[in-house]
Amino acid sequence: MSQRRISGLIAAALLLAASPLAAQERPRDGRMPLVPHRAVYDLALTSSTGSRTVESAQGRIAFDFSGDACDGYALKYRQVTQLQSGEAGERTSDMASATFESADGRELRFRIENRGDGTASTVDGDAERRQNGDLQVNLRQPERDKFVANGPVIFPTAHIQTLIDAAKAGQTSLSVRVFDGSDDGRKVYDTLAVIGRRIEPGASAAVEEAARHESLTRTARWPVTLSYFSPGSGERTPVYVISFELYENGVSRALRLDYGEFALKGDLTAYEPTGTGECRK
């Protein structure tokens, strides 16, 4: 799987009730708002296998999440990664995305730009969930196109809220279908999240300096391993796996990005809450 596609999935996963439809509602009593914030993750190589060994890697993720459950959510995301190997030399990839998801979880606007290895591509479009649950996608780039994906599908912010609700309810796994507009804008992925035991607020001092912000030290979190699968039936190998610790307010730390032949870790090096997430209306 290409690193560009994985970058798109990381953006969706970082954003991430038992029912996928629960995220369409206004926040229920007892639900912590997703906090608007800026975060920076520094990337480094943790392992490399296979015939095309990556000898070193570095990079950075910049993440800017804003909005609330009344006005909707916007995300600006950028990931730049540099890989060095004896066989392929140095490779650099640069992925930037901007999305807006409506408050009711029914509409998604997306624009994703990829550059690297002498190539460039753009995916631009919007998607809307119909009353019957089907997904209507309208693409403007890379070429004008329309298609419908059948069955229940949710968007990234609804996914993360649904995942938090499942963790709070004591569920150890969650399976939903997700559309985020990445790759060529034509794919809906099956996802499986495995949720670990709740980590109580302030339970561990072994976190990055940026994660010692007061708004995080007083917030519970859960270890999550999130796998993406191409649609199908029976046993399937995930096309991508990302692991992270997910806070109840939607922030993530301790990233591990598995590209198959190599894996990167992402340390939270900067964190700044930029709002409360409470509805202004």
N, C-alpha and C positions, 0 to 999 in steps of 0.2 A: 504494500500500500504506500502511496506517495506521502512524503512528509507534508506536502501542502494540504492534502485531505485531512491528515491528522491534526494539523494546526487548526483547521476549522472545527474539528470535533472537540479539541481542547477548549476553544472559545465557548462552545455550547456546554461542555461539562462544567467549566468554571462557573457558569451561570446557574447551573442547574439551579395524608389521606390515602388511603388505599385506592381510591377511585381517581383515575386520570381527570375526570370531569370536575373534581373538587376545586382545582386551581382556577376555574372560571369565576368563582364567587369572590365577593369582597372578603377581606380578612375576617375570619371568625374570632370570637372571643378566645383569648389565650394564645393566639397565633402571633409570634414576633414578626414585625415587618422586615422585609428584606432591606438591608441598609444600603443606601447609595454610598459608593466608596471608590477610591482610586487605589490600585495595588500594583506593585512591581515584583516580579519573580525573576531571579537570576538562575539561569540554566547551566548545568554541568553534566558531564558524562558519568554514568554509574556502572554501565556494563556494555560489552560489545561482543557479539558472537557471529558465526557464519563466515562465509568466504570473503566478504568485503568488509573487513574489520575497520571500524571507526577508531582512530587512535586518540583523538581529542575532540571535544565539542564544547561550545559555549554559546550563550545567547541570552535573550531577555524577553519577557512577556510584560506588556503594559496594558492595564485593564482599567476601564473607566465605566462604572455602572451608575445609572441615575434613574430617578422616577419614583413612582409609588403605585399602590394597587387601585388608585382612582384614575390617574392620568395615563398610566402605562409605563413601560420600562424601556430605556435606551441603553445600548451597550456599544462602546468603542473599544476595540481590541487590536493589539498589534504584537506579532511575534517575529523576532529576527533570530535566526540560528545559523551558526557557522560550524561546519564539520570538516575535519581533516583526516584523510586516510592516505596511506602510501600508494594505493591503487588508483583512486579517483582524484587525489589532490584535495584542494580546498573547495568546498561548496557552500554557498550562502543562500538562504531562503528568507523571504520577507513577505509576511502575510498580514494584511490589515482588513478589518471588517467593521461595519457599522450596521446595527440593527435597531428596530423599534418594534416592540410587542404591545398590543393593546391591552388595556386593563382587564378585559373579560377573557383574554387568551384566545380570541378568535382570529386576530389578524397579525401578520408578521411582515415587516418590510426589511429587506436585506440588500447589502452591497458588499462584496468580498473581492479584494484585489490581491493577486499573487505575483511575486516577482522572484526570479532566481534562475541560475544556470542559463542565462541569456534569453529567457522567455518571460512573457507576461500574460496574464489572463484576468478577466473581470466577470463576475457573476452578479447580476442586478435584477431584482424582481420583488414580488410580493406574493403572499399566500393568505387564504381565508378559509376557515372551516365552515362548511355549510351546515344548515339545520340538521341534516341527516347524519352529520359526523364526518362526511367525506371532505377531503382537502382539495381546494382549487388553487393551483399555482400558475401565476402569470410571470413569464420571464421576458426581460428586455435585452439582456446580454447573458451569454455570448451570442445568442440569436433569439429573435422573438419566437415565443412558443407558449402553449397552454397545455396543461394536463390535469387530470384528476386522480388523486390517490384515495382509494376506498378504505373505509374503516376508521376507527378512532385514532387520531394523531394529535400530539401536543407539541408546543413550541418550547424553546430552551428555558425561559423564566418559569413557565408553568411546570416544566419538568423539575427544576430545582426545588420549587415550593412543594410539589407533590412528594419529592424525595425526603424533604425535611419532615413533612407531615407523617410519612411512613416511618421514619426513624423515631419520631416522638411517640408514635403509637406502638413501638416495640417490634415492628416488622424487621426481619433480617434480610429480606430481598424485595425487589420491586421490578416488574417488567412492564415497559410502556413503549409505544412507537413514537419516534421523535423526528421532526423535520426542522432543520436549521438553515437551509439554503446553501450550505457549503458544497464542496466538490463542483459539480456542474449544475447544481440547483434542481436536480431531477430525482434525488434519492431520499426515500424515507427509510430510516434504520430502526430495527428492533434493538432495544437496549435491555440489559440486565444489570441491576445494581445489587451488590452484596454489601450489607450494612453491618458494621461491627458494633461493639458495645459502646454505650454512651460514655463520653469522657466528661466528667463533671467540671464546672468552672474552676479554674485555678488548680486543677489536679496535677498538672505537670509543669515544672519550670524549664524543661528541656525543649524550648521553642525558640524560634528566631526572635531577635530583639524587636522587630516590627510587630510580632504577634503578641507582645506584652502590652499592647495598647489596652487601656482600661475597658474599652467596649468589647474586647475579645476575651480578656482574662475573666470576665464575669459572665461569659456566655458558654453554654454547653456545646459540644461538638461530637461528631461521629466519624470513625474511619469508614471510607467508602471505596469500593472497587467497582468501576463502571465499565462494562464491556459493550461494544457496538457490533452488531451482526448485520450482514446483508439479509434481506427478507428471504424466508424459506421455512422449511419444516425439518424435523428430526435434529440430530446432533450437528452443530455447526461450530467452526472455529471463528472466534471473534476477529474482526478486521482491525480492531484497535482496542487497547485497554488503558485506562487512566485511573490512578489511585490518588486519593487526597483525603484530608481531614476537612469535613464540612461543618461549619458553625451554624447554629440555629438561625443566625441573621443573614445567611447566604454567603459569607466570606469563606474562602478556602486557603489552606496552607498544606505543606508537606506533599507537594506534587510529585508524582512519578509518571513519566510519559513513556510508554512502551511502544517502540517503532518496529518491534520484531527482531531485527538484527542488532539493534542497540537500544538503550534506554537512557533517559535523562531524568535528573531530579530538578525540581524547581523550588528554591528557597524564597520565602517571602522576605524581601529586603526593604520594602516600603509599604506603608498602609496609612490611608487617611480617610476617615469617614467624612462624607460631604453633605450629609443630611440625616434625617431621622427615619425616612421611609414612611412616615405617617401621612395619611391623606390630608391635603390642604383644604378640602371642601368641608 
